[in-house]
Amino acid sequence: MGAAVNCPHVALKFSDLTINPNDNFELPVMTSAEPTVAGHRTRIKLCGLSTPEAVAHAIDIGADAIGLVFYPPSARSVSVAQAVELTHDIPPFVSVVGLFVNATPQWISEVASNVSLTLLQFHGDETPRQCEALAAVAGLPWLRALRVAADTQQADLIESANSYSSASGLLFDTHVEGYGGGGKVFDWSLIPAGLARRAVLSGGLNAQNVSDAIRQVRPFAVDVSSGIEVPGAKGVKDHARMAAFVRAVREADAG
């Protein structure tokens, strides 16, 4: 998902965050056994939902945001008509995030003018200027997905955060073929603490590992798609796995 860093209603702002890659910027020492910050509630986005039943279940179990994919090559993609049906009964304070990959202004406009989106999520190769222009078409805030590769360094993430300073937040995902949804985990220790506080953590999360991810990274939010699906059935959400994921996040928050 998103821009290779080789180069929820999530209301995060990077405009006043500028970190110099040359600074002596060190991660605090954390272990998976260390408790999370008292009182912090990790926001949860369940992504790639494509049926009314999955959306209703996400809301029932307490998801803060649902993600709809508007990228036709994806097995999780939905049409505008489907999205209208999926979002017609969303309650207050549940965000609807639209995921786009190298979309045209026309496609963004068509979706945003028909679907009640809260936030845009850019997962392709969009530059900062392109993200700003596309978001202006929709009149919505936006997230930028950054793909973390095996050779990505902390300085790369800091540089990207500075480049995309107009984003409402950064979503960190694993660099895989295509644009995300590969179910692969990256090295969480690459995320500097100064970015993690405003990060949406993604990439291979599931009910079994999300607690450790939260305790180590302490992100503002977590995002999951493949980790809540029926094994071997991309795009088909498993209600039991969805509930288990949300429960694991809440247990991690409780310490």
GUKE-565454 format. One record per residue: residue in one letter; x, y, z of N, C-alpha, C in turn. Coordinates in Angstrom, 3 decimals, always signed. Example, Ala and Ser with C-alpha at 12.3 -4.5 7.8 and 13.67 -1.06 7.14 Angstrom:
REM GUKE-565454
aa	n.u	n.v	n.w	ca.u	ca.v	ca.w	c.u	c.v	c.w
A	+13.190	-5.690	+7.800	+12.300	-4.500	+7.800	+13.200	-3.300	+7.800;
S	+12.850	-2.250	+7.080	+13.670	-1.060	+7.140	+12.900	+0.030	+7.870;
This chain:
REM GUKE-565454
aa	n.u	n.v	n.w	ca.u	ca.v	ca.w	c.u	c.v	c.w
M	+0.833	-1.185	+0.000	+0.000	+0.000	+0.000	+0.872	+1.242	+0.000;
G	+0.697	+2.092	-0.943	+1.260	+3.407	-0.868	+2.649	+3.558	-1.424;
A	+3.232	+4.713	-1.170	+4.515	+5.066	-1.733	+5.615	+4.265	-1.084;
A	+6.445	+3.627	-1.909	+7.592	+2.919	-1.364	+8.502	+3.935	-0.712;
V	+8.989	+3.618	+0.463	+9.789	+4.585	+1.196	+11.242	+4.460	+0.799;
N	+11.475	+3.738	-0.310	+12.801	+3.772	-0.917	+12.882	+5.111	-1.639;
C	+12.694	+5.790	-1.828	+12.597	+7.051	-2.572	+13.570	+8.088	-2.310;
P	-9.131	+7.014	+10.801	-9.615	+6.446	+11.100	-10.380	+7.461	+11.406;
H	-12.607	+7.918	+12.404	-12.250	+9.224	+11.905	-10.919	+9.521	+12.544;
V	-9.859	+9.436	+11.665	-8.539	+9.641	+12.192	-8.166	+11.090	+11.970;
A	-8.052	+11.848	+13.008	-7.771	+13.274	+12.864	-6.364	+13.546	+13.367;
L	-5.359	+13.278	+12.515	-3.972	+13.477	+12.881	-3.414	+14.622	+12.051;
K	-2.471	+15.388	+12.564	-1.945	+16.511	+11.792	-0.431	+16.567	+11.900;
F	+0.251	+16.573	+10.741	+1.694	+16.618	+10.689	+2.230	+18.014	+10.385;
S	+1.360	+18.998	+10.259	+1.800	+20.296	+9.768	+2.837	+20.946	+10.667;
D	+2.799	+20.637	+11.968	+3.771	+21.246	+12.850	+4.835	+20.261	+13.305;
L	+4.958	+19.134	+12.561	+5.959	+18.135	+12.901	+7.032	+18.137	+11.819;
T	+8.222	+18.629	+12.143	+9.342	+18.589	+11.221	+10.532	+18.018	+11.969;
I	+11.056	+16.904	+11.460	+12.156	+16.222	+12.121	+13.331	+16.186	+11.171;
N	+14.474	+16.586	+11.607	+15.670	+16.564	+10.780	+16.280	+15.183	+10.799;
P	+16.451	+14.547	+9.613	+17.039	+13.206	+9.585	+18.443	+13.160	+10.156;
N	+19.123	+14.315	+10.229	+20.486	+14.336	+10.745	+20.543	+14.495	+12.257;
D	+19.381	+14.735	+12.858	+19.357	+14.853	+14.314	+19.647	+13.515	+14.968;
N	+20.112	+13.569	+16.208	+20.321	+12.341	+16.977	+18.969	+11.896	+17.513;
F	+18.247	+11.126	+16.719	+16.852	+10.775	+17.019	+16.800	+9.303	+17.392;
E	+16.613	+9.001	+18.678	+16.698	+7.634	+19.145	+15.347	+7.139	+19.621;
L	+15.111	+5.863	+19.361	+13.889	+5.239	+19.859	+14.025	+4.928	+21.339;
P	+12.959	+5.086	+22.114	+12.988	+4.633	+23.498	+13.007	+3.118	+23.530;
V	+13.585	+2.582	+24.569	+13.620	+1.128	+24.703	+12.270	+0.646	+25.196;
M	+11.649	-0.263	+24.429	+10.346	-0.797	+24.805	+10.373	-2.300	+24.607;
T	+9.592	-2.991	+25.375	+9.423	-4.422	+25.182	+7.946	-4.712	+25.090;
S	+7.616	-5.902	+24.571	+6.211	-6.257	+24.429	+5.525	-6.387	+25.776;
A	+6.319	-6.534	+26.839	+5.717	-6.676	+28.165	+5.438	-5.334	+28.815;
E	+5.966	-4.265	+28.210	+5.789	-2.943	+28.802	+4.366	-2.459	+28.585;
P	+3.687	-1.924	+29.593	+2.303	-1.493	+29.438	+2.182	-0.281	+28.548;
T	+1.024	-0.118	+27.954	+0.772	+1.048	+27.121	+0.521	+2.266	+27.993;
V	+0.540	+3.445	+27.367	+0.314	+4.682	+28.108	-1.084	+4.668	+28.715;
A	-1.162	+4.992	+29.983	-2.444	+4.943	+30.669	-3.444	+5.857	+29.990;
G	-4.648	+5.334	+29.762	-5.713	+6.143	+29.209	-5.746	+6.208	+27.701;
H	-4.721	+5.705	+27.017	-4.717	+5.767	+25.554	-5.653	+4.712	+24.979;
R	-6.471	+5.127	+24.018	-7.338	+4.186	+23.319	-6.930	+4.158	+21.852;
T	-6.377	+3.046	+21.427	-5.949	+2.889	+20.044	-7.168	+2.830	+19.135;
R	-7.197	+3.701	+18.141	-8.301	+3.673	+17.186	-8.145	+2.494	+16.230;
I	-9.273	+1.986	+15.762	-9.279	+0.784	+14.932	-9.969	+1.044	+13.610;
K	-9.267	+0.735	+12.529	-9.867	+0.797	+11.201	-9.887	-0.612	+10.609;
L	-11.066	-1.067	+10.220	-11.222	-2.354	+9.546	-11.407	-2.050	+8.059;
C	-10.469	-2.520	+7.248	-10.410	-2.094	+5.853	-10.813	-3.210	+4.892;
G	-11.197	-2.776	+3.678	-11.541	-3.737	+2.641	-12.898	-4.373	+2.834;
L	-13.813	-3.680	+3.508	-15.153	-4.224	+3.716	-15.956	-4.068	+2.426;
S	-16.760	-5.079	+2.111	-17.472	-5.047	+0.827	-18.900	-5.568	+0.885;
T	-19.376	-5.906	+2.089	-20.757	-6.370	+2.228	-21.438	-5.628	+3.364;
P	-22.759	-5.452	+3.279	-23.480	-4.805	+4.379	-23.302	-5.544	+5.692;
E	-23.212	-6.858	+5.632	-23.053	-7.648	+6.851	-21.714	-7.349	+7.530;
A	-20.649	-7.218	+6.740	-19.333	-6.926	+7.308	-19.310	-5.522	+7.920;
V	-19.927	-4.569	+7.232	-19.977	-3.203	+7.756	-20.774	-3.159	+9.059;
A	-21.924	-3.811	+9.085	-22.758	-3.822	+10.288	-22.015	-4.466	+11.453;
H	-21.297	-5.544	+11.173	-20.562	-6.230	+12.227	-19.422	-5.351	+12.743;
A	-18.733	-4.667	+11.840	-17.646	-3.766	+12.246	-18.164	-2.706	+13.209;
I	-19.314	-2.159	+12.898	-19.910	-1.136	+13.763	-20.319	-1.736	+15.104;
D	-20.914	-2.903	+15.066	-21.384	-3.555	+16.297	-20.249	-3.855	+17.264;
I	-19.071	-4.209	+16.734	-17.969	-4.598	+17.616	-17.086	-3.407	+18.004;
G	-17.435	-2.207	+17.528	-16.757	-1.011	+18.007	-15.644	-0.464	+17.150;
A	-15.626	-0.757	+15.860	-14.603	-0.170	+14.991	-14.793	+1.348	+14.929;
D	-13.694	+2.068	+14.908	-13.750	+3.522	+14.797	-13.896	+3.973	+13.352;
A	-13.423	+3.151	+12.427	-13.463	+3.506	+11.012	-13.562	+2.249	+10.173;
I	-14.227	+2.389	+9.023	-14.255	+1.311	+8.040	-13.575	+1.826	+6.774;
G	-12.904	+0.919	+6.083	-12.205	+1.290	+4.861	-12.850	+0.654	+3.646;
L	-13.127	+1.477	+2.622	-13.680	+0.997	+1.365	-12.634	+1.209	+0.279;
V	-12.393	+0.172	-0.508	-11.351	+0.215	-1.536	-11.958	+0.612	-2.879;
F	-11.441	+1.700	-3.441	-11.896	+2.172	-4.752	-10.756	+2.026	-5.763;
Y	-10.259	+0.803	-5.865	-9.162	+0.461	-6.773	-9.574	-0.811	-7.503;
P	-10.157	-0.696	-8.692	-10.760	-1.832	-9.393	-9.919	-3.103	-9.492;
P	-8.579	-3.026	-9.655	-7.822	-4.282	-9.720	-7.825	-5.097	-8.429;
S	-8.197	-4.485	-7.324	-8.181	-5.184	-6.042	-9.391	-6.094	-5.875;
A	-9.172	-7.244	-5.255	-10.272	-8.165	-4.958	-11.227	-7.573	-3.941;
R	-10.793	-6.539	-3.245	-11.615	-5.908	-2.215	-12.330	-4.654	-2.728;
S	-12.168	-4.351	-3.992	-12.727	-3.114	-4.549	-14.252	-3.137	-4.560;
V	-14.828	-1.957	-4.355	-16.284	-1.807	-4.436	-16.609	-0.727	-5.456;
S	-17.769	-0.831	-6.053	-18.242	+0.186	-6.988	-18.862	+1.339	-6.206;
V	-19.159	+2.417	-6.916	-19.826	+3.544	-6.264	-21.194	+3.112	-5.743;
A	-21.926	+2.348	-6.547	-23.254	+1.888	-6.123	-23.167	+1.019	-4.875;
Q	-22.179	+0.126	-4.833	-22.003	-0.706	-3.640	-21.670	+0.152	-2.431;
A	-20.787	+1.117	-2.627	-20.363	+1.967	-1.516	-21.528	+2.774	-0.959;
V	-22.388	+3.249	-1.835	-23.567	+3.986	-1.373	-24.420	+3.104	-0.476;
E	-24.596	+1.855	-0.877	-25.380	+0.912	-0.069	-24.686	+0.636	+1.262;
L	-23.372	+0.479	+1.225	-22.621	+0.133	+2.429	-22.609	+1.254	+3.464;
T	-22.752	+2.486	+3.008	-22.583	+3.630	+3.915	-23.883	+4.356	+4.253;
H	-25.010	+3.845	+3.788	-26.251	+4.614	+3.968	-26.723	+4.652	+5.413;
D	-26.202	+3.744	+6.268	-26.682	+3.685	+7.644	-25.525	+3.741	+8.649;
I	-24.489	+4.474	+8.320	-23.346	+4.600	+9.232	-23.704	+5.546	+10.375;
P	-23.506	+5.128	+11.625	-23.870	+5.990	+12.765	-22.855	+7.113	+12.960;
P	-23.180	+8.078	+13.797	-22.247	+9.173	+14.090	-20.946	+8.645	+14.694;
F	-19.858	+9.341	+14.400	-18.534	+9.069	+14.961	-17.899	+7.774	+14.462;
V	-18.430	+7.194	+13.409	-17.753	+6.099	+12.710	-17.309	+6.663	+11.363;
S	-16.014	+6.671	+11.126	-15.468	+7.267	+9.913	-15.520	+6.291	+8.745;
V	-15.702	+6.855	+7.555	-15.677	+6.071	+6.325	-14.478	+6.552	+5.515;
V	-13.507	+5.668	+5.334	-12.261	+6.015	+4.660	-12.257	+5.417	+3.260;
G	-12.015	+6.257	+2.266	-11.939	+5.793	+0.890	-10.498	+5.601	+0.470;
L	-10.161	+4.385	+0.064	-8.792	+4.044	-0.338	-8.671	+4.146	-1.859;
F	-7.675	+4.918	-2.326	-7.456	+5.120	-3.757	-6.000	+4.838	-4.122;
V	-5.802	+4.357	-5.331	-4.457	+4.073	-5.842	-4.291	+4.767	-7.186;
N	-3.447	+5.786	-7.213	-3.162	+6.516	-8.456	-4.450	+6.916	-9.182;
A	-5.403	+7.405	-8.434	-6.711	+7.752	-8.998	-6.662	+9.059	-9.781;
T	-7.563	+9.188	-10.734	-7.712	+10.437	-11.473	-8.610	+11.388	-10.684;
P	-8.502	+12.671	-10.938	-9.419	+13.619	-10.282	-10.879	+13.295	-10.579;
Q	-11.145	+12.786	-11.773	-12.521	+12.444	-12.148	-13.067	+11.310	-11.280;
W	-12.230	+10.313	-11.028	-12.664	+9.181	-10.197	-12.878	+9.625	-8.753;
I	-11.962	+10.428	-8.246	-12.113	+10.953	-6.887	-13.418	+11.740	-6.785;
S	-13.679	+12.586	-7.763	-14.888	+13.418	-7.748	-16.146	+12.565	-7.805;
E	-16.141	+11.548	-8.657	-17.326	+10.692	-8.783	-17.635	+9.979	-7.473;
V	-16.595	+9.449	-6.858	-16.804	+8.727	-5.600	-17.244	+9.686	-4.500;
A	-16.498	+10.778	-4.326	-16.767	+11.698	-3.213	-18.112	+12.391	-3.328;
S	-18.591	+12.578	-4.556	-19.876	+13.253	-4.727	-21.062	+12.328	-4.495;
N	-20.802	+11.035	-4.417	-21.887	+10.067	-4.216	-21.814	+9.306	-2.898;
V	-20.616	+9.153	-2.389	-20.403	+8.355	-1.179	-20.016	+9.274	-0.025;
S	-20.595	+9.044	+1.133	-20.334	+9.894	+2.308	-19.018	+9.499	+2.966;
L	-17.928	+9.929	+2.364	-16.605	+9.642	+2.905	-16.223	+10.671	+3.971;
T	-15.378	+10.241	+4.891	-14.847	+11.120	+5.923	-13.404	+11.507	+5.636;
L	-12.693	+10.589	+4.987	-11.251	+10.718	+4.835	-10.821	+9.968	+3.579;
L	-9.800	+10.495	+2.892	-9.203	+9.809	+1.753	-7.904	+9.145	+2.194;
Q	-7.587	+8.027	+1.550	-6.358	+7.301	+1.865	-5.664	+6.991	+0.549;
F	-4.475	+7.565	+0.350	-3.754	+7.402	-0.902	-2.705	+6.309	-0.775;
H	-2.816	+5.300	-1.640	-1.969	+4.109	-1.538	-1.110	+3.861	-2.753;
G	-1.093	+4.798	-3.694	-0.327	+4.568	-4.907	+1.019	+5.262	-4.872;
D	+1.331	+5.921	-5.975	+2.614	+6.602	-6.121	+2.430	+8.121	-6.118;
E	+1.383	+8.578	-5.480	+1.053	+10.002	-5.481	+2.115	+10.831	-4.755;
T	+2.485	+11.931	-5.383	+3.407	+12.873	-4.761	+2.638	+13.717	-3.750;
P	+3.349	+14.449	-2.895	+2.635	+15.339	-1.964	+1.706	+16.307	-2.683;
R	+2.177	+16.899	-3.770	+1.351	+17.864	-4.502	+0.121	+17.193	-5.100;
Q	+0.283	+15.982	-5.616	-0.862	+15.263	-6.176	-1.877	+14.921	-5.094;
C	-1.403	+14.507	-3.932	-2.313	+14.205	-2.824	-3.132	+15.435	-2.449;
E	-2.464	+16.557	-2.348	-3.154	+17.795	-1.981	-4.194	+18.176	-3.027;
A	-3.837	+18.015	-4.305	-4.765	+18.375	-5.371	-5.967	+17.445	-5.400;
L	-5.743	+16.148	-5.230	-6.844	+15.182	-5.239	-7.752	+15.385	-4.031;
A	-7.153	+15.661	-2.883	-7.963	+15.907	-1.686	-8.805	+17.174	-1.850;
A	-8.267	+18.164	-2.547	-9.010	+19.398	-2.781	-10.234	+19.140	-3.656;
V	-10.116	+18.198	-4.583	-11.255	+17.839	-5.432	-12.413	+17.332	-4.577;
A	-12.066	+16.496	-3.587	-13.090	+15.912	-2.713	-13.456	+16.827	-1.559;
G	-12.586	+17.770	-1.233	-12.819	+18.626	-0.078	-12.718	+17.867	+1.227;
L	-11.769	+16.921	+1.275	-11.637	+16.053	+2.449	-10.179	+15.971	+2.903;
P	-9.960	+15.683	+4.194	-8.603	+15.419	+4.675	-8.119	+14.074	+4.144;
W	-6.819	+13.814	+4.291	-6.267	+12.600	+3.687	-5.138	+12.000	+4.507;
L	-4.990	+10.687	+4.318	-3.876	+9.920	+4.863	-2.961	+9.519	+3.719;
R	-1.679	+9.383	+4.008	-0.738	+8.872	+3.013	-0.180	+7.546	+3.505;
A	-0.314	+6.509	+2.683	+0.260	+5.207	+3.015	+1.702	+5.160	+2.546;
L	+2.580	+4.685	+3.413	+3.995	+4.523	+3.101	+4.355	+3.053	+3.214;
R	+4.931	+2.516	+2.159	+5.311	+1.106	+2.163	+6.736	+0.965	+2.695;
V	+6.877	+0.187	+3.748	+8.169	+0.002	+4.399	+8.837	-1.244	+3.833;
A	+9.937	-1.049	+3.129	+10.654	-2.155	+2.495	+11.753	-2.699	+3.414;
A	+12.381	-3.782	+2.977	+13.420	-4.404	+3.793	+14.613	-3.479	+3.999;
D	+14.865	-2.601	+3.027	+16.020	-1.703	+3.144	+15.641	-0.294	+3.589;
T	+14.408	-0.107	+4.032	+13.980	+1.211	+4.520	+14.696	+1.541	+5.829;
Q	+15.098	+2.790	+5.960	+15.748	+3.272	+7.174	+14.842	+4.276	+7.876;
Q	+15.109	+4.505	+9.153	+14.332	+5.497	+9.892	+14.386	+6.869	+9.220;
A	+15.537	+7.218	+8.680	+15.672	+8.519	+8.025	+14.725	+8.635	+6.838;
D	+14.447	+7.521	+6.162	+13.506	+7.539	+5.037	+12.108	+7.884	+5.516;
L	+11.719	+7.306	+6.642	+10.383	+7.566	+7.181	+10.254	+9.015	+7.645;
I	+11.306	+9.519	+8.251	+11.289	+10.912	+8.692	+11.189	+11.850	+7.498;
E	+11.951	+11.553	+6.444	+11.903	+12.380	+5.237	+10.508	+12.359	+4.616;
S	+9.876	+11.183	+4.595	+8.532	+11.077	+4.036	+7.523	+11.849	+4.879;
A	+7.667	+11.771	+6.194	+6.762	+12.510	+7.078	+6.855	+14.002	+6.813;
N	+8.067	+14.490	+6.598	+8.246	+15.905	+6.308	+7.691	+16.269	+4.933;
S	+7.872	+15.362	+3.960	+7.393	+15.636	+2.602	+5.864	+15.692	+2.549;
Y	+5.233	+14.798	+3.315	+3.769	+14.735	+3.331	+3.205	+15.419	+4.577;
S	+3.741	+16.583	+4.887	+3.345	+17.279	+6.113	+1.903	+17.760	+6.088;
S	+1.295	+17.839	+4.902	-0.103	+18.265	+4.814	-1.080	+17.131	+5.100;
A	-0.571	+15.915	+5.187	-1.440	+14.771	+5.453	-1.975	+14.826	+6.874;
S	-3.170	+14.298	+7.060	-3.727	+14.194	+8.403	-3.059	+13.082	+9.191;
G	-2.331	+12.211	+8.510	-1.618	+11.137	+9.172	-0.898	+10.277	+8.167;
L	-0.019	+9.416	+8.653	+0.710	+8.476	+7.813	+0.332	+7.058	+8.196;
L	+0.059	+6.255	+7.189	-0.236	+4.852	+7.414	+0.976	+4.039	+6.972;
F	+1.552	+3.285	+7.899	+2.748	+2.499	+7.623	+2.350	+1.069	+7.274;
D	+2.749	+0.635	+6.077	+2.381	-0.686	+5.587	+3.632	-1.368	+5.036;
T	+3.547	-2.663	+4.864	+4.672	-3.428	+4.338	+4.746	-3.309	+2.825;
H	+5.951	-3.149	+2.317	+6.151	-3.095	+0.873	+6.014	-4.509	+0.291;
V	+4.974	-4.694	-0.519	+4.749	-5.972	-1.201	+4.437	-5.673	-2.666;
E	+4.387	-6.714	-3.480	+3.998	-6.520	-4.868	+2.571	-5.979	-4.920;
G	+2.349	-5.030	-5.807	+1.029	-4.415	-5.851	+0.963	-3.282	-4.845;
Y	-0.219	-3.051	-4.325	-0.418	-1.915	-3.425	-1.092	-2.351	-2.136;
G	-0.409	-3.213	-1.401	-0.856	-3.566	-0.064	-1.778	-4.760	-0.009;
G	-2.234	-5.045	+1.217	-3.125	-6.174	+1.432	-2.437	-7.516	+1.343;
G	-1.107	-7.519	+1.513	-0.366	-8.769	+1.370	-0.242	-9.575	+2.639;
G	-0.647	-9.011	+3.777	-0.585	-9.752	+5.028	+0.822	-9.960	+5.555;
K	+1.766	-9.122	+5.153	+3.159	-9.252	+5.583	+3.491	-8.178	+6.624;
V	+4.289	-8.582	+7.619	+4.692	-7.680	+8.702	+6.055	-7.069	+8.379;
F	+6.257	-5.794	+8.709	+7.579	-5.189	+8.582	+8.179	-4.986	+9.973;
D	+9.402	-4.511	+10.010	+10.113	-4.291	+11.278	+9.561	-3.045	+11.957;
W	+8.749	-3.231	+12.991	+8.104	-2.112	+13.672	+9.101	-1.167	+14.320;
S	+10.291	-1.662	+14.658	+11.268	-0.813	+15.340	+11.786	+0.302	+14.440;
L	+11.467	+0.236	+13.137	+11.895	+1.293	+12.228	+11.130	+2.593	+12.440;
I	+9.967	+2.523	+13.052	+9.145	+3.726	+13.227	+9.642	+4.512	+14.437;
P	+10.185	+5.713	+14.229	+10.642	+6.522	+15.364	+9.464	+6.900	+16.264;
A	+9.723	+7.018	+17.544	+8.658	+7.334	+18.497	+7.965	+8.642	+18.142;
G	+8.707	+9.603	+17.590	+8.125	+10.883	+17.233	+7.091	+10.795	+16.129;
L	+7.183	+9.765	+15.299	+6.187	+9.539	+14.251	+5.089	+8.600	+14.718;
A	+5.440	+7.646	+15.561	+4.473	+6.628	+15.983	+3.270	+7.224	+16.680;
R	+3.478	+8.310	+17.400	+2.369	+8.922	+18.125	+1.271	+9.413	+17.187;
R	+1.620	+9.621	+15.906	+0.639	+10.108	+14.940	+0.492	+9.140	+13.765;
A	+0.781	+7.893	+14.012	+0.805	+6.897	+12.945	-0.417	+5.992	+12.961;
V	-0.737	+5.495	+11.786	-1.692	+4.399	+11.637	-0.860	+3.188	+11.232;
L	-0.804	+2.196	+12.082	+0.037	+1.020	+11.835	-0.751	-0.048	+11.093;
S	-0.172	-0.538	+10.002	-0.804	-1.569	+9.188	+0.262	-2.584	+8.796;
G	-0.103	-3.521	+7.944	+0.873	-4.484	+7.438	+0.924	-5.768	+8.229;
G	+0.121	-6.746	+7.827	+0.186	-8.071	+8.433	-0.336	-8.176	+9.845;
L	-1.108	-7.205	+10.300	-1.649	-7.283	+11.659	-2.785	-8.292	+11.725;
N	-2.916	-8.923	+12.892	-4.013	-9.851	+13.152	-4.223	-9.916	+14.654;
A	-5.169	-10.717	+15.074	-5.488	-10.791	+16.504	-4.338	-11.344	+17.327;
Q	-3.458	-12.105	+16.694	-2.353	-12.720	+17.422	-1.174	-11.781	+17.644;
N	-0.963	-10.813	+16.758	+0.224	-9.964	+16.904	-0.063	-8.495	+17.196;
V	-1.328	-8.080	+17.131	-1.608	-6.650	+17.268	-1.304	-6.125	+18.669;
S	-1.427	-6.963	+19.682	-1.102	-6.507	+21.036	+0.367	-6.139	+21.152;
D	+1.246	-7.000	+20.629	+2.672	-6.695	+20.654	+2.981	-5.454	+19.833;
A	+2.289	-5.308	+18.701	+2.511	-4.127	+17.847	+2.166	-2.852	+18.591;
I	+1.051	-2.852	+19.290	+0.621	-1.666	+20.030	+1.587	-1.363	+21.166;
R	+2.012	-2.376	+21.880	+2.908	-2.153	+23.010	+4.280	-1.672	+22.556;
Q	+4.712	-2.116	+21.381	+6.025	-1.699	+20.896	+5.985	-0.345	+20.206;
V	+5.022	-0.137	+19.330	+4.980	+1.082	+18.532	+4.155	+2.184	+19.177;
R	+3.082	+1.797	+19.861	+2.142	+2.750	+20.452	+1.590	+3.725	+19.409;
P	+0.995	+3.197	+18.358	+0.458	+4.065	+17.308	-0.846	+4.711	+17.740;
F	-1.237	+5.751	+17.017	-2.542	+6.354	+17.275	-3.653	+5.399	+16.855;
A	-3.421	+4.673	+15.763	-4.454	+3.780	+15.238	-3.818	+2.567	+14.586;
V	-4.615	+1.519	+14.428	-4.194	+0.326	+13.697	-5.186	+0.068	+12.572;
D	-4.687	-0.566	+11.517	-5.481	-0.814	+10.316	-5.283	-2.271	+9.916;
V	-6.361	-2.963	+9.619	-6.260	-4.383	+9.267	-7.193	-4.704	+8.110;
S	-6.757	-5.608	+7.244	-7.600	-6.081	+6.144	-7.474	-7.594	+6.010;
S	-6.323	-8.070	+5.522	-6.159	-9.506	+5.317	-6.220	-10.286	+6.621;
G	-5.842	-9.655	+7.734	-5.829	-10.344	+9.025	-7.198	-10.630	+9.600;
I	-8.256	-10.130	+8.953	-9.615	-10.413	+9.424	-10.436	-11.102	+8.329;
E	-9.724	-11.796	+7.430	-10.397	-12.478	+6.322	-10.376	-13.987	+6.474;
V	-11.299	-14.621	+5.793	-11.310	-16.086	+5.721	-10.022	-16.518	+5.033;
P	-9.252	-17.429	+5.611	-7.992	-17.849	+4.993	-8.192	-18.313	+3.552;
G	-7.371	-17.764	+2.672	-7.434	-18.146	+1.276	-8.548	-17.514	+0.476;
A	-9.321	-16.623	+1.105	-10.441	-15.970	+0.413	-10.280	-14.464	+0.534;
K	-9.415	-13.891	-0.290	-9.129	-12.456	-0.222	-10.408	-11.646	-0.437;
G	-10.654	-10.735	+0.496	-11.827	-9.879	+0.404	-13.030	-10.374	+1.189;
V	-13.001	-11.630	+1.636	-14.121	-12.196	+2.389	-13.828	-12.071	+3.880;
K	-14.545	-11.205	+4.555	-14.274	-10.960	+5.965	-14.863	-12.064	+6.840;
D	-14.105	-12.404	+7.875	-14.499	-13.416	+8.853	-14.950	-12.687	+10.116;
H	-16.215	-12.802	+10.467	-16.754	-12.057	+11.602	-16.053	-12.404	+12.911;
A	-15.689	-13.661	+13.088	-15.011	-14.058	+14.317	-13.622	-13.430	+14.396;
R	-12.914	-13.382	+13.278	-11.589	-12.759	+13.261	-11.687	-11.244	+13.461;
M	-12.719	-10.634	+12.914	-12.930	-9.207	+13.126	-13.099	-8.919	+14.620;
A	-13.939	-9.686	+15.275	-14.204	-9.481	+16.704	-12.962	-9.758	+17.536;
A	-12.208	-10.798	+17.170	-11.004	-11.148	+17.913	-9.957	-10.039	+17.801;
F	-9.876	-9.417	+16.629	-8.911	-8.329	+16.434	-9.261	-7.134	+17.321;
V	-10.508	-6.723	+17.293	-10.929	-5.590	+18.122	-10.708	-5.900	+19.596;
R	-11.036	-7.107	+20.003	-10.848	-7.497	+21.400	-9.370	-7.445	+21.788;
A	-8.492	-7.894	+20.903	-7.048	-7.879	+21.196	-6.524	-6.459	+21.338;
V	-7.029	-5.544	+20.516	-6.617	-4.143	+20.630	-7.042	-3.564	+21.970;
R	-8.275	-3.812	+22.358	-8.781	-3.281	+23.630	-8.024	-3.880	+24.823;
E	-7.673	-5.153	+24.728	-6.909	-5.770	+25.807	-5.511	-5.168	+25.906;
A	-4.909	-4.849	+24.744	-3.601	-4.200	+24.762	-3.699	-2.813	+25.379;
D	-4.762	-2.087	+25.063	-4.943	-0.763	+25.650	-5.098	-0.829	+27.166;
A	-5.717	-1.889	+27.623	-5.955	-2.044	+29.060	-4.677	-2.420	+29.803;
G	-3.638	-2.797	+29.049	-2.363	-3.132	+29.670	-2.289	-4.573	+30.113;
